Amino acid sequence: MLASLFAVLAPVFIVAAIGFIWARRGHDYPTEFIASLVMSIGTPCLVLSTLHRTRLDPQAFASMALACVLGMLVMAAIGYAVSRAFRQHWRVLMPAFMFPNTGNMGLPVALYAFGDQGLALAVAFFLTLSSFQFTLGIAISGGVTTFRSLLRNPIVISLALALPMIFFDLQLPRWLANTVDLVGGMVIPLMLLTLGVSLASIRPRQVGSGMLLGALRIVLGAVVGWAIGAVLDMPALPHAVLVMQSAMPVAVFNYLLAVRAGRSPEQVANVVMCSTLLSFAWLPIVLAGWL
């Protein structure tokens, strides 16, 4: 069991640590360029590549999307309650509880833990959550999103490309399948390196409260994911992926939104950093039962 867990999590943590150490030692890392490359080109290719290699049943996609939305709503209510308890504005902590890091961390863990089929299910969760994060999440944080920016959003484009493949069982021509496989292969390593670099740029303060809030996010996320999967009577593999994605730490994007909106970015940075550190110990516990 320990060997299986180590084989799953070691690549994720090691590559993220490489990015963290690289940034802390003062080396250049074009974060903005790489993030734009991954989101605009790499992620749509990864979505197409994954769905081409592993056919995802429309019912499985719909079930995962529904579970994601239900979990997001429950975590929004929890985030609001925690905001009141900690006397923070609800726009600060609610997005942190609603939007975990299902991309940079969730997709690699799903791939190494559950294989291509698990990755396809994790992609369904990621697409659904990200579609809300880049619209509702921006609005909650105090930003403004327009219909034009929504149509140009790479995640929304990925979802638009994915749905016909899933519901009409479309196949990519071989040349296109090989191309998206090649380009999509760069996404997960770059996501992990960028995660490490992003964490290196965060300087948390008031670590005690950050640890408490981070622990609440990842533990309650897993509990909510398990409960929703049980209520929906999901099969074992989708249920496992749902719990894993729901247990992810707070996404770094929440910190960027807080900085842009000027809403307690230091507090959000605390929760991002602390929840990510705690997840190194929590994810083995979450995965142990499913593996």
N, C-alpha and C positions, 0 to 999 in steps of 0.2 A: 504493500500500500504506500509506504513512504517513498519507495523508488518511483512508483507511478506518479505520485504528486510532484516529486522533484523534477521528473522528466517533463511534466506539463508546465510548471511554473518557472523553472530555472531559465529557459530561453527568454521569457517575458521580462523577468527581473534583471537578467544580465544585460540585455540590450538597452533597457531603460537606464541601467546604471552606467553603461558606456556613455550615453548621451549626457547624463548628469555630471559625470566626472569630466567629460570633454568640455562642457560649459564652465564648470568650476575652475578648470585650469586655464581659462582665458582664451581658448581657441575659438576661432570664428565658426559660427553656424548660422547660415541664412534662414532663420526660422520662418520669416514671412514668405520667402520664396518657396521653401519646401512645403509649408502648410498649404499655400495656394496650389502648388503642384499636386499634392496628395488629394485635396478636396475637389479641385476642379477637373482633374484628369484621372488620377489614380483610383479614387473611390468609385466613380462610375464604372471603370474597367474591372475593379475587384468585384463589384456587384454582378456585372454581366458574366464574368469568368466563373464566379461561385455558382450562380444559378444555371450556367451552361453545364458545368461539370456534375452538379448535383441537382437533379430535378426536385423542386419543392412543390408539394401538393398545394393547390389553392386553398383547401380547407386548413392545412397546417399554417399557411401564411396568414390567413384571416384570423385563426385562433391566436397566433402569436401577436398579431397586431392588436387584437381586442385585449389580450392580457396586458400588453404594454400600456395601452391607454388607461385601463382600469388601475393598473399599478401606479401610473403617473398621477391620476386623480387622488388616489389614497395618499400617496406621498406628498401631494400638494396640501392636503388637509393636515397631515402630520407636520409638514414644514411650517404651516401657519400657526399651529398650536405651539410648536417649539419657539417660533418667533415671539409669540406673546409671553411664553414662560421666561425667555431670556431677554425680554424687553428690547428686542430688535425690530426694525421695520420689516414687515412681511415681504417686501420686495427684495430684501437682502438674503434671507435664508430659504424662502420658499423655492426659488429656482435651484438652489443647491441640493435640496431634497428631491426635487422633481427630476433632475437631469443628471444621471450618473455617467461615468466615463465608459460608455458601451462601445466606443470606437477604438481609441488608442489602447485600452486594456482589454475590453470585452471581446473583441474579435480575435486577437491572438490567443487568449485563454481558451475560447471556444474551439479554435482550430486544433490546439494541442491536446485539449481534454477530450473532445468529442468528434474530431475528424471533420471531413468535408460536410457531412450532413448536419453536424452541430453548427459549423460555420454558417451554413445556409440559413438555419433558424436564427442564429445570432444576427445575421445581416437583416433579416426581417424585423427583428426587434430594433436594431440600430436605425434602419430607415424610418420606421414609424416614430421612434422617439426624436430623432434628429429633425424630422419634418415639423414637429411641434417646438423643438428647442430653438430653431432658427426663425420661428414666427412668434408663437406664444411666449417663448422664453425671452426673446428680445423685448416684447411688449411689457411683460411683467417687470423686467429689470429697469424699465423706464426708457427704452430705446424706441425707435420708430422703424417699422417695416412697411414697405409698399408692395403692391401687387406685382409691379415690374421686378423688384428685387426678389420676390418670391419665385417668379418664373425663371429667373436667372440663377437661382440657388442650385449648386451642384447636387445636393442631397435630393431636392425635389425632382431634378432631372433624372437622377438615378432611380428614384421611385417610379417615375413615368416610363422609363425604359424597362424596369423590372416587371411591372404588372402585366404587360402583354406576354412576356416570356412565361410567366407563371400561369396565367389564366387561359392562354391560348396555346400553350405548350410549343412555343416557337423555338426553333433551333438556329444557332448562328452558323453562317458559312465557315468552313474550316479556316480560311485565311483570317477572318475576323476573330474567331475563337482563339487562334494562336496569338494574335496581337493583344487581345485583352488579357489573356493569360500572362503574357510577358510583362505588360505594363502593370497589371494588377498585382504581380508578384513583388513589386517594390513597396507596396503600400504598408504592409504590416511592419517590416523593419523600420521604415521611415517614421511611422506612427509612434513606435516605441522610442526611437532615438529622440524625436521631437518632444515626447512626454518627459523624458529625462532632462532635456534642455530646459523645458518650461518650468519644471519643478526646481531646477537650479536657480532660476531667476526670481523665485518667490522667497521672500524673507518673512516668515511668520512671526507674529507676536502673540502674547497671551496664549501660549501653547496649551495650557490646561483646559480652557474652554474649547479650543479647537479640537483637542483629543476627545472631549465629551461629545461635542456635536458630530465629529467624524464617526465616532463609534455608534451613535444613534442612527446616522445615515446608513451605514453599511449593514448593521445588524437588523434594523427595522426593514430595510430594503429586502433583505433575504427572507424575512418572515412574511412580508407582504407578498413577495413573489411566490413563495411556497403556498400560501393560503389561496391566492387567486388561481394557481395551477390546480389545486385540489378542488376548488369550487367548479372550475371548468372541466374537471376530469380529464386533464391532459395526459397523454402517454408519457412514459418515463423520460425519453430523450428531450422532447420539447419542454417538459416540466423542469428538467435539470438545467437546460439552457436559460429558461425564464428565471429561475432562482439565481443562477450565476450572474446574468446580466443585471438583475435587480439589486444584487449585492455589491455592485461596483462602486468605487469611491466617486467623489464629486468631480465632475468634468472641469478641466482647466478653463474651458470656454466660459464657465460661469464667472470666473475671476476676471476675464477680459471684458465681459459685459459690465461687471461691477465697476471696473476702472473707467470704462467709457461713460457710464451713467453717473459716476461719482457717488456711488452708494456703498459706503463702508468696504472698499476693496480689501483692506487689511483683514477684516473679519472673514471675508470669503476666502482669502489666501490661506488663512489658518485652517479652515475646514478642508480646502483642497489638499493642502500638504499633509495634514494629520490623517485625514481619511485614507489617503494613498498609502501612507506609512503603515497604518493599521491594517490595510487590506493585505499586506504581505503576510500577516499572521492569520487574518480572517479567511482569505480565499482557500487555503489548504483545508480548513475546517468545513467550509461550504462544499468543496469538491469531494471530500473524503467519502461521504456517504454515497454519492452518485457514481464514483469510480469503482 
